[in-house]
C-alpha cells in the first residue's frame, strides 16, 4: 500500500475509530513522552499526535517504496522519505520508536529492526503495532491491516530476539470486526473492553513494547589447535658448497 491508500483509510469512519482504539493501547504503554526524542517509522502519523506536543522532538520516517505525505499539514514538516534500512540518524539518537504499517510491509523485517536497534538509545523503548495472524482484520484487504504479512505472538517474539530486542509488554486492539456499519462503530469501545477482559484471541493487531539488548552474549568457540612436532634445526650444506668440497678433496 502507498501513502494515498493509508491516508484515505484513516479519513474514513472505520479508520478514525481504528486510530482511536490503537491510540488507546499506545497511550496505556506510554502515558507521556515529555523530554523524549520520538521517531515513527512506516506510516505512524495518525498516532504521533500523542507525543508531538510534549516530546523534545517528534519526527516520522516513511519508506521510499511507500511514499511520503507532509505532516503536520499546517506546521513545518516533520516527515521525511527515507531508506528504511539506512535511517539518516546517528547511533543511539532516539529514545522512543513507534513502528506502524512497517514490519508487515517490509521485504526484510529483521534488517529493518536491526537498523532501528542502531538508532535507539541504550535505555530506549519501542512499540510495534502489527497485524495479528489470528485476527479478523487480516482476512479482508479493505483495510491496511489486511495487507502484508501478519504475525502470531511467537513469531514476533522470535523476530525481536533475532534483532536483539526483548519484548516487555503485550497488548491488543481492534476486537471489533472491520465493518463500517454505524452500530459496530458506536459499540467499538464495548468490543474492546469485552475482548481485553476475556483475553480473546481474534484482536486485529498486536501492540508490543520492546527494549534494546545492549549486551548480547555470543557463544564462545574454541579453536582447534593443530599439534606440530618440534624439530631440532640441522645444518645442511648447499649443493654449491658440496661440489666445492668434493673438488677440493680430489
C-alpha positions as YAML, in Angstrom:
chain: A
units: angstrom
residues:
- id: 1
  name: UNK
  ca: [0.00, 0.00, 0.00]
- id: 2
  name: UNK
  ca: [1.14, 3.55, -0.62]
- id: 3
  name: UNK
  ca: [0.53, 6.67, 1.44]
- id: 4
  name: UNK
  ca: [-2.56, 7.62, -0.57]
- id: 5
  name: UNK
  ca: [-4.30, 4.36, 0.35]
- id: 6
  name: UNK
  ca: [-3.31, 4.77, 4.00]
- id: 7
  name: UNK
  ca: [-4.42, 8.38, 4.13]
- id: 8
  name: UNK
  ca: [-7.78, 7.52, 2.57]
- id: 9
  name: UNK
  ca: [-8.39, 4.72, 5.08]
- id: 10
  name: UNK
  ca: [-7.71, 6.94, 8.10]
- id: 11
  name: UNK
  ca: [-10.03, 9.62, 6.73]
- id: 12
  name: UNK
  ca: [-12.99, 7.19, 6.72]
- id: 13
  name: UNK
  ca: [-15.19, 6.48, 9.74]
- id: 14
  name: UNK
  ca: [-13.73, 2.98, 10.19]
- id: 15
  name: UNK
  ca: [-10.19, 4.35, 10.04]
- id: 16
  name: UNK
  ca: [-10.99, 7.09, 12.57]
- id: 17
  name: UNK
  ca: [-12.35, 4.51, 15.03]
- id: 18
  name: UNK
  ca: [-9.36, 2.20, 14.44]
- id: 19
  name: UNK
  ca: [-6.96, 5.06, 15.14]
- id: 20
  name: UNK
  ca: [-8.72, 5.90, 18.41]
- id: 21
  name: UNK
  ca: [-8.65, 2.30, 19.61]
- id: 22
  name: UNK
  ca: [-4.97, 1.81, 18.74]
- id: 23
  name: UNK
  ca: [-4.09, 5.17, 20.29]
- id: 24
  name: UNK
  ca: [-5.78, 3.93, 23.45]
- id: 25
  name: UNK
  ca: [-3.45, 0.93, 23.55]
- id: 26
  name: UNK
  ca: [-0.35, 3.03, 22.82]
- id: 27
  name: UNK
  ca: [-1.23, 5.57, 25.50]
- id: 28
  name: UNK
  ca: [-1.62, 2.77, 28.03]
- id: 29
  name: UNK
  ca: [2.05, 1.86, 27.48]
- id: 30
  name: UNK
  ca: [3.43, 5.37, 27.05]
- id: 31
  name: UNK
  ca: [1.32, 7.85, 29.05]
- id: 32
  name: UNK
  ca: [3.90, 10.58, 28.43]
- id: 33
  name: UNK
  ca: [6.97, 11.27, 26.31]
- id: 34
  name: UNK
  ca: [7.99, 14.56, 27.94]
- id: 35
  name: UNK
  ca: [11.56, 15.47, 27.06]
- id: 36
  name: UNK
  ca: [11.97, 12.36, 24.87]
- id: 37
  name: UNK
  ca: [13.05, 12.10, 21.24]
- id: 38
  name: UNK
  ca: [10.31, 10.21, 19.40]
- id: 39
  name: UNK
  ca: [10.57, 8.59, 15.96]
- id: 40
  name: UNK
  ca: [7.79, 6.95, 13.97]
- id: 41
  name: UNK
  ca: [8.63, 4.52, 11.14]
- id: 42
  name: UNK
  ca: [6.24, 3.29, 8.45]
- id: 43
  name: UNK
  ca: [3.02, 5.29, 8.40]
- id: 44
  name: UNK
  ca: [2.91, 6.49, 12.03]
- id: 45
  name: UNK
  ca: [1.45, 9.99, 11.60]
- id: 46
  name: UNK
  ca: [-2.09, 9.10, 12.78]
- id: 47
  name: UNK
  ca: [-0.53, 8.13, 16.13]
- id: 48
  name: UNK
  ca: [2.39, 10.52, 16.59]
- id: 49
  name: UNK
  ca: [-0.01, 13.29, 17.58]
- id: 50
  name: UNK
  ca: [0.01, 11.72, 21.05]
- id: 51
  name: UNK
  ca: [3.60, 12.85, 21.58]
- id: 52
  name: UNK
  ca: [4.14, 15.84, 19.29]
- id: 53
  name: UNK
  ca: [3.33, 18.50, 21.88]
- id: 54
  name: UNK
  ca: [5.25, 17.29, 24.95]
- id: 55
  name: UNK
  ca: [8.25, 15.48, 23.40]
- id: 56
  name: UNK
  ca: [11.60, 17.14, 22.80]
- id: 57
  name: UNK
  ca: [11.43, 16.14, 19.13]
- id: 58
  name: UNK
  ca: [8.92, 14.09, 17.15]
- id: 59
  name: UNK
  ca: [9.61, 13.02, 13.55]
- id: 60
  name: UNK
  ca: [8.23, 10.49, 11.05]
- id: 61
  name: UNK
  ca: [10.23, 8.38, 8.58]
- id: 62
  name: UNK
  ca: [8.31, 6.80, 5.70]
- id: 63
  name: UNK
  ca: [9.86, 4.10, 3.46]
- id: 64
  name: UNK
  ca: [10.74, 5.07, -0.09]
- id: 65
  name: UNK
  ca: [8.55, 2.32, -1.61]
- id: 66
  name: UNK
  ca: [5.52, 3.65, 0.24]
- id: 67
  name: UNK
  ca: [5.91, 7.37, -0.38]
- id: 68
  name: UNK
  ca: [5.58, 10.32, 1.96]
- id: 69
  name: UNK
  ca: [2.97, 12.93, 2.82]
- id: 70
  name: UNK
  ca: [3.51, 16.28, 4.51]
- id: 71
  name: UNK
  ca: [2.99, 16.06, 8.25]
- id: 72
  name: UNK
  ca: [1.75, 18.02, 10.07]
- id: 73
  name: UNK
  ca: [-0.26, 19.78, 7.38]
- id: 74
  name: UNK
  ca: [-0.34, 23.27, 8.90]
- id: 75
  name: UNK
  ca: [3.13, 23.35, 10.52]
- id: 76
  name: UNK
  ca: [6.74, 22.89, 9.43]
- id: 77
  name: UNK
  ca: [7.26, 19.43, 8.01]
- id: 78
  name: UNK
  ca: [8.35, 16.68, 10.40]
- id: 79
  name: UNK
  ca: [8.06, 13.77, 7.94]
- id: 80
  name: UNK
  ca: [10.73, 12.52, 5.55]
- id: 81
  name: UNK
  ca: [11.15, 9.90, 2.83]
- id: 82
  name: UNK
  ca: [13.99, 7.51, 3.76]
- id: 83
  name: UNK
  ca: [15.64, 4.22, 3.01]
- id: 84
  name: UNK
  ca: [14.25, 2.08, 5.83]
- id: 85
  name: UNK
  ca: [17.49, 0.06, 6.02]
- id: 86
  name: UNK
  ca: [19.74, 3.13, 6.30]
- id: 87
  name: UNK
  ca: [18.00, 5.66, 8.52]
- id: 88
  name: UNK
  ca: [19.64, 9.12, 8.35]
- id: 89
  name: UNK
  ca: [20.39, 9.26, 12.08]
- id: 90
  name: UNK
  ca: [23.50, 8.67, 14.20]
- id: 91
  name: UNK
  ca: [23.77, 5.73, 16.57]
- id: 92
  name: UNK
  ca: [21.72, 5.83, 19.80]
- id: 93
  name: UNK
  ca: [19.90, 9.02, 18.81]
- id: 94
  name: UNK
  ca: [16.26, 8.17, 19.64]
- id: 95
  name: UNK
  ca: [14.52, 7.45, 22.96]
- id: 96
  name: UNK
  ca: [11.13, 6.16, 21.74]
- id: 97
  name: UNK
  ca: [10.38, 4.47, 18.42]
- id: 98
  name: UNK
  ca: [6.92, 3.64, 17.08]
- id: 99
  name: UNK
  ca: [6.52, 1.19, 14.18]
- id: 100
  name: UNK
  ca: [3.15, 1.21, 12.41]
- id: 101
  name: UNK
  ca: [2.48, -0.28, 8.95]
- id: 102
  name: UNK
  ca: [6.18, -1.10, 8.80]
- id: 103
  name: UNK
  ca: [7.22, -4.67, 9.63]
- id: 104
  name: UNK
  ca: [4.35, -6.43, 7.89]
- id: 105
  name: UNK
  ca: [5.05, -4.50, 4.65]
- id: 106
  name: UNK
  ca: [8.85, -4.73, 4.76]
- id: 107
  name: UNK
  ca: [10.82, -7.03, 2.45]
- id: 108
  name: UNK
  ca: [13.39, -7.57, 5.22]
- id: 109
  name: UNK
  ca: [11.77, -7.09, 8.65]
- id: 110
  name: UNK
  ca: [14.86, -8.36, 10.50]
- id: 111
  name: UNK
  ca: [17.05, -5.83, 8.65]
- id: 112
  name: UNK
  ca: [14.61, -3.05, 9.49]
- id: 113
  name: UNK
  ca: [14.66, -3.96, 13.19]
- id: 114
  name: UNK
  ca: [18.45, -4.04, 13.27]
- id: 115
  name: UNK
  ca: [18.54, -0.54, 11.83]
- id: 116
  name: UNK
  ca: [16.02, 0.55, 14.45]
- id: 117
  name: UNK
  ca: [18.27, -1.07, 17.08]
- id: 118
  name: UNK
  ca: [21.19, 1.01, 15.83]
- id: 119
  name: UNK
  ca: [19.46, 4.38, 16.17]
- id: 120
  name: UNK
  ca: [17.79, 3.59, 19.52]
- id: 121
  name: UNK
  ca: [19.36, 4.81, 22.75]
- id: 122
  name: UNK
  ca: [20.51, 2.11, 25.22]
- id: 123
  name: UNK
  ca: [17.59, 2.96, 27.53]
- id: 124
  name: UNK
  ca: [15.16, 3.38, 24.63]
- id: 125
  name: UNK
  ca: [11.78, 1.73, 24.17]
- id: 126
  name: UNK
  ca: [9.92, 0.63, 21.08]
- id: 127
  name: UNK
  ca: [6.25, -0.07, 20.34]
- id: 128
  name: UNK
  ca: [5.22, -2.14, 17.32]
- id: 129
  name: UNK
  ca: [1.66, -2.15, 16.02]
- id: 130
  name: UNK
  ca: [1.41, -5.22, 13.83]
- id: 131
  name: UNK
  ca: [-1.49, -7.28, 12.42]
- id: 132
  name: UNK
  ca: [-2.48, -10.37, 14.37]
- id: 133
  name: UNK
  ca: [-2.37, -13.58, 12.32]
- id: 134
  name: UNK
  ca: [-5.48, -14.89, 14.09]
- id: 135
  name: UNK
  ca: [-7.41, -11.64, 13.81]
- id: 136
  name: UNK
  ca: [-10.41, -10.86, 11.65]
- id: 137
  name: UNK
  ca: [-8.87, -7.67, 10.24]
- id: 138
  name: UNK
  ca: [-6.18, -9.62, 8.38]
- id: 139
  name: UNK
  ca: [-8.83, -11.51, 6.40]
- id: 140
  name: UNK
  ca: [-10.02, -8.51, 4.42]
- id: 141
  name: UNK
  ca: [-7.98, -6.26, 2.16]
- id: 142
  name: UNK
  ca: [-10.30, -3.28, 2.62]
- id: 143
  name: UNK
  ca: [-8.08, -2.05, 5.48]
- id: 144
  name: UNK
  ca: [-4.27, -1.64, 5.68]
- id: 145
  name: UNK
  ca: [-4.12, -4.42, 8.29]
- id: 146
  name: UNK
  ca: [-5.15, -6.93, 5.65]
- id: 147
  name: UNK
  ca: [-2.01, -6.31, 3.57]
- id: 148
  name: UNK
  ca: [1.46, -7.68, 4.08]
- id: 149
  name: UNK
  ca: [2.44, -10.46, 6.46]
- id: 150
  name: UNK
  ca: [0.57, -10.83, 9.79]
- id: 151
  name: UNK
  ca: [2.33, -12.29, 12.83]
- id: 152
  name: UNK
  ca: [1.48, -14.51, 15.77]
- id: 153
  name: UNK
  ca: [2.86, -13.72, 19.20]
- id: 154
  name: UNK
  ca: [5.53, -16.42, 18.96]
- id: 155
  name: UNK
  ca: [6.64, -15.17, 15.53]
- id: 156
  name: UNK
  ca: [7.00, -11.61, 16.82]
- id: 157
  name: UNK
  ca: [8.99, -12.82, 19.83]
- id: 158
  name: UNK
  ca: [11.38, -14.80, 17.63]
- id: 159
  name: UNK
  ca: [11.82, -11.89, 15.21]
- id: 160
  name: UNK
  ca: [12.56, -9.44, 18.03]
- id: 161
  name: UNK
  ca: [15.13, -11.75, 19.61]
- id: 162
  name: UNK
  ca: [16.89, -12.24, 16.28]
- id: 163
  name: UNK
  ca: [17.18, -8.44, 16.01]
- id: 164
  name: UNK
  ca: [18.46, -8.04, 19.61]
- id: 165
  name: UNK
  ca: [15.28, -6.80, 21.27]
- id: 166
  name: UNK
  ca: [13.47, -8.10, 24.35]
- id: 167
  name: UNK
  ca: [9.64, -7.99, 24.46]
- id: 168
  name: UNK
  ca: [8.48, -6.43, 27.73]
- id: 169
  name: UNK
  ca: [4.72, -5.88, 27.37]
- id: 170
  name: UNK
  ca: [1.87, -7.10, 25.16]
- id: 171
  name: UNK
  ca: [-1.47, -5.66, 24.28]
- id: 172
  name: UNK
  ca: [-4.15, -6.00, 21.62]
- id: 173
  name: UNK
  ca: [-6.59, -3.70, 19.87]
- id: 174
  name: UNK
  ca: [-9.34, -3.84, 17.25]
- id: 175
  name: UNK
  ca: [-11.53, -6.59, 18.71]
- id: 176
  name: UNK
  ca: [-14.49, -5.26, 16.73]
- id: 177
  name: UNK
  ca: [-14.97, -6.66, 13.21]
- id: 178
  name: UNK
  ca: [-13.84, -4.41, 10.32]
- id: 179
  name: UNK
  ca: [-17.36, -3.36, 9.42]
- id: 180
  name: UNK
  ca: [-18.20, 0.28, 8.75]
- id: 181
  name: UNK
  ca: [-21.80, -0.05, 9.96]
- id: 182
  name: UNK
  ca: [-22.95, 2.62, 12.37]
- id: 183
  name: UNK
  ca: [-23.88, 0.10, 15.11]
- id: 184
  name: UNK
  ca: [-20.42, -1.52, 15.07]
- id: 185
  name: UNK
  ca: [-18.68, 1.86, 15.16]
- id: 186
  name: UNK
  ca: [-20.80, 3.07, 18.10]
- id: 187
  name: UNK
  ca: [-20.14, -0.12, 20.05]
- id: 188
  name: UNK
  ca: [-16.39, -0.26, 19.27]
- id: 189
  name: UNK
  ca: [-15.29, 0.62, 22.82]
- id: 190
  name: UNK
  ca: [-17.55, -2.08, 24.27]
- id: 191
  name: UNK
  ca: [-15.95, -4.62, 21.93]
- id: 192
  name: UNK
  ca: [-12.51, -3.53, 23.16]
- id: 193
  name: UNK
  ca: [-13.40, -3.85, 26.83]
- id: 194
  name: UNK
  ca: [-15.01, -7.27, 26.46]
- id: 195
  name: UNK
  ca: [-12.18, -8.59, 24.26]
- id: 196
  name: UNK
  ca: [-9.46, -7.38, 26.63]
- id: 197
  name: UNK
  ca: [-11.28, -8.67, 29.72]
- id: 198
  name: UNK
  ca: [-11.76, -12.14, 28.24]
- id: 199
  name: UNK
  ca: [-8.34, -12.22, 26.51]
- id: 200
  name: UNK
  ca: [-9.98, -13.12, 23.23]
- id: 201
  name: UNK
  ca: [-7.51, -14.25, 20.54]
- id: 202
  name: UNK
  ca: [-9.03, -12.54, 17.49]
- id: 203
  name: UNK
  ca: [-7.86, -8.95, 18.03]
- id: 204
  name: UNK
  ca: [-6.90, -7.14, 14.85]
- id: 205
  name: UNK
  ca: [-3.44, -6.01, 15.93]
- id: 206
  name: UNK
  ca: [-0.76, -6.72, 18.50]
- id: 207
  name: UNK
  ca: [0.70, -3.76, 20.39]
- id: 208
  name: UNK
  ca: [4.13, -4.92, 21.51]
- id: 209
  name: UNK
  ca: [6.61, -2.98, 23.62]
- id: 210
  name: UNK
  ca: [10.28, -4.00, 23.50]
- id: 211
  name: UNK
  ca: [13.61, -2.80, 24.82]
- id: 212
  name: UNK
  ca: [17.07, -2.91, 23.34]
- id: 213
  name: UNK
  ca: [19.55, -5.61, 24.30]
- id: 214
  name: UNK
  ca: [22.69, -3.57, 24.87]
- id: 215
  name: UNK
  ca: [24.88, -6.55, 25.74]
- id: 216
  name: UNK
  ca: [24.33, -9.65, 23.67]
- id: 217
  name: UNK
  ca: [26.08, -12.85, 24.72]
- id: 218
  name: UNK
  ca: [27.81, -14.72, 21.91]
- id: 219
  name: UNK
  ca: [28.76, -18.38, 22.45]
- id: 220
  name: UNK
  ca: [32.49, -18.89, 22.76]
- id: 221
  name: UNK
  ca: [34.09, -21.15, 20.19]
- id: 222
  name: UNK
  ca: [37.32, -22.94, 20.98]
- id: 223
  name: UNK
  ca: [39.64, -23.02, 18.01]
- id: 224
  name: UNK
  ca: [41.12, -26.37, 17.12]
- id: 225
  name: UNK
  ca: [44.86, -26.36, 17.66]
- id: 226
  name: UNK
  ca: [46.94, -28.41, 15.28]
- id: 227
  name: UNK
  ca: [49.85, -30.03, 17.10]
- id: 228
  name: UNK
  ca: [53.13, -29.93, 15.17]
- id: 229
  name: UNK
  ca: [56.11, -31.97, 16.46]
- id: 230
  name: UNK
  ca: [59.11, -29.91, 17.47]
- id: 231
  name: UNK
  ca: [62.14, -30.46, 15.20]
- id: 232
  name: UNK
  ca: [65.70, -29.56, 16.01]
- id: 233
  name: UNK
  ca: [67.46, -27.44, 13.36]
- id: 234
  name: UNK
  ca: [70.05, -29.26, 11.23]
- id: 235
  name: UNK
  ca: [72.71, -27.58, 9.10]
- id: 236
  name: UNK
  ca: [72.65, -28.96, 5.57]
- id: 237
  name: UNK
  ca: [75.29, -27.81, 3.05]
- id: 238
  name: UNK
  ca: [74.03, -26.26, -0.13]
- id: 239
  name: UNK
  ca: [74.70, -28.07, -3.47]
- id: 240
  name: UNK
  ca: [77.35, -25.48, -4.45]
- id: 241
  name: UNK
  ca: [79.37, -25.84, -1.28]
- id: 242
  name: UNK
  ca: [79.08, -29.64, -1.55]
- id: 243
  name: UNK
  ca: [80.65, -29.66, -5.06]
- id: 244
  name: UNK
  ca: [83.43, -27.34, -3.97]
- id: 245
  name: UNK
  ca: [84.18, -29.63, -1.05]
- id: 246
  name: UNK
  ca: [84.30, -32.65, -3.34]
- id: 247
  name: UNK
  ca: [86.61, -30.88, -5.85]
- id: 248
  name: UNK
  ca: [88.98, -29.81, -3.09]
- id: 249
  name: UNK
  ca: [89.27, -33.39, -1.90]
- id: 250
  name: UNK
  ca: [90.45, -34.53, -5.29]
...
